[in-house]
């Protein structure tokens, strides 16, 4: 598991280097370790190396890991597609949700968030390319969803998230991130600053940070290739 610590150090150095290029402080950028399909032992190794924020995409798998790792002070983010029959578990088990794009899901998360927990931090996913294979709503639909969230006291919209199509050059990678930043600037208000831009992964974190990302979602560069299957009770999750 020493390799996890080494990879984390490399990712942090990448963030520092590109933050300097962008005349930004590296501390402005949150590193979110995407741990789906990774073992609890790998998460412990990353935690031992100083990582505190982890992201999961499959509810049952995440809940099993949370039980195994309950002795650790982890902030859990949900980054998968939200299923209606999973909103109660998401509302109860996570501090953040990336990928909200349905008003009905927003209402359910609000209603099912326990009142003794802080409001659920939310990033709304925007589909800038119109790809049917990608989740997210269109920019035109964003104002309506933001209004639904504004009426939901147990949700706190922190910002926007996107998952663009792969690109091979830095400029091509930067274009959709720039579009999301411009959209955020247009939609932000003093009451709703949308201070989080959740964008950038292992292959394009530099482009995202150059365009203003405040949170990068990194899996492969930290944990290595994702296992194609899990042994034990987590096998077979969607």
N, C-alpha and C positions, 0 to 999 in steps of 0.2 A: 504493500500500500504506500510505500515511500514514493512511488511514481506519481500518485495523485498529488502529493505535496509539491513535487517538482513541477508538475503541469500547472498547478495553481500559481506557483511563483512565476512561471512563464507567461500565463495569461495576465497576471497583475502587472508584469513589466510591459506587456503590449498595451495595456490600458494607460499606464503612466506615459509611455512614449507618444501615443497618439493624442493624449490629453495635452501634452506639451506642444505638439504641432498645432493644436486647436486653440492654444492659449487658454486652456481650461485647467482647473485643479482636478487631479485624479480623484480626489475625495468627493467630487460632485457625482461620480458615476458608481452606481451600485452594481456589484457583480452577483448575479443570480446563478447558482449552480443547478443545472437541469439534471436531476438525479433519477428520472424515470428509467425503469428497467435496470437500474444499478442496485447493487446490494446495500444492505444496511452497513456492512463493514466498510464499503467504499465511502459512504456518507460520513461515517465516524472518522475515517482518515482525513477527509476534507475538513471536517470540523476541527480536528486536532491541529490542522494547518491554518486555522483562523477563520474558516468560512462559516457564516451563520445563516445565510438565506439560501433555501433550497426550493426547487420547483418540481412538481409532479403533475402528470397528465391523466392518471388512471386512479379513480377514487379508492377502489378497494385496495389496490397496491399501496397507495399512499397511507391509508389508515393502518395497514399492517406495519409499515415502516415507522409510522408515528408511535405505535405501541412499543416497538422494539427500541426506539430512540427517545423515549419519554424523559430520560434523565438528562437530555441535552437541551440547551436553550436555543432551539431552532425556530426561525420564522419561516413558515410554510406558505408557498405560493402555488396556486392552481393555474396551470397554463394550457390544459387540454380543452377540447370542445365540451361545452356544458350540455349535459343531458338533463331533461326535465325531471327524470326520476332520481337524479343524483343531487339536486340542488340543496336538499336538507343537509346531506353530509358535507357538501362544499361549504355551506353557510356556517356550519358548526366547527369544522376541522381546519380551516385555513384562515390566514390573516389577510391574504391578497388573492384576487382573482384577475387574471389577464385573459382577455378573450370574450368578455361580455359583448353580445351583439343582438340580444333579443329582449324587447321590453317585458315579455312575460317572465323570462328568467330573472330580470332585474326585480320584478315584483315578488317573485318567489324567494329570492335570496334575501330581500328586505324582510319579508314576513317570517322567514325561518332563521334569521340571525338571532341568536339568544340575546336578550336585552342586557345581560350582565357582561357581555363581551363588547369590546370597542367596535365601532362601525367597520364593516368589511371594506377594505381598500379595493378599489376597482379600477382597472384600465379597460377602456372600450376598444375593441378590435375594429380597425377600419381596413376594408379591402380596397386598396387603391388601384389594383390592376383589373378587377372584375373577374378574376379567375374563379370558376365555379368550384374548383377543387380546394380552394382556400376559404376558411371561415372569415367572418367579419361583415360589417354592414357597409353600404356605400356612403361616401361623404355626405350625400344629400339627406340620408336618413339619420345622420348623427345628431342634429339638434333635437329631434323628438325623443331619442333615447336619453340624451342628457337631461331633458326635462323630467322624464320619468324618474331618473336617478335623483334629481333635485328634490323630488317629493318623497323620497325614501330615506328616512332619518337614519336607518341602520346601514346605509351604504354611503361611502365617501368616494366620489370619483376623483382619482388622483391624476389621471391622464389618459393618453392614447397608446395603442399598441398596433403594430403591423407586422406582417410576415410576407415580405415581398418575394417575387420569383428570383431564383439564383441569377447572378450576373458575373461576368468574368473580369471586368475592369472596375477599378475603384470609382470612376465617375459614373458608370452605369449602376453600381451599387448605391451610390449616394443619392441618385435621383429620387427614388421613392421615399427615402428617409427625409429628404428635403421637403417633399410634398406633405409628409405627415407633420413636420415641424411648422410649415406654413399654415396648414389646416388648424393645428393647435393654437397658433398665434391668433388666428381669426376667431376661434371659438372661445378662447379664454376670457374670463372676466375677473374683476377683483374678488368676487365671491367664489369663483370657481377657476382658480389659476391654472389648473391642468399642468401641474409642475413636473409630472413624470412623463417621459417619452420612453416607452418600453420597446426598444428596437435594437437589433444587432445580435448576431449569433457567432459561432466559432469562426465562420468563413468571412464574415463581413463586419466584425465589431469596429474595425478602424473607420470604415465609411460611416457607420452609424454615429460614432462619437464625434466625428468631424461635423456631422449635421445636427448635433445637439442631444443625442441620446443621453438619458440619465440612468438607464438600467439596461444592461446587456444580459442576454439569456444564453449561458454557455454550458454545453454538455460535453461534446466529444473532446474539445480541447482540454478539459479537466479530467474526464473519466476514461477517455479512449473510446473506441468503437462501442456502440450500444449492443449488448447481447441480443440475439434474435429471439431468445426465449428465456423464461425464468424457471428455475427448478423450485419445487416445493409449492406452497399454497398460492404463490403469485402467478403461477403458470396460467396462460390462457386468458388473461385480462384483455379487454378490447384495446 
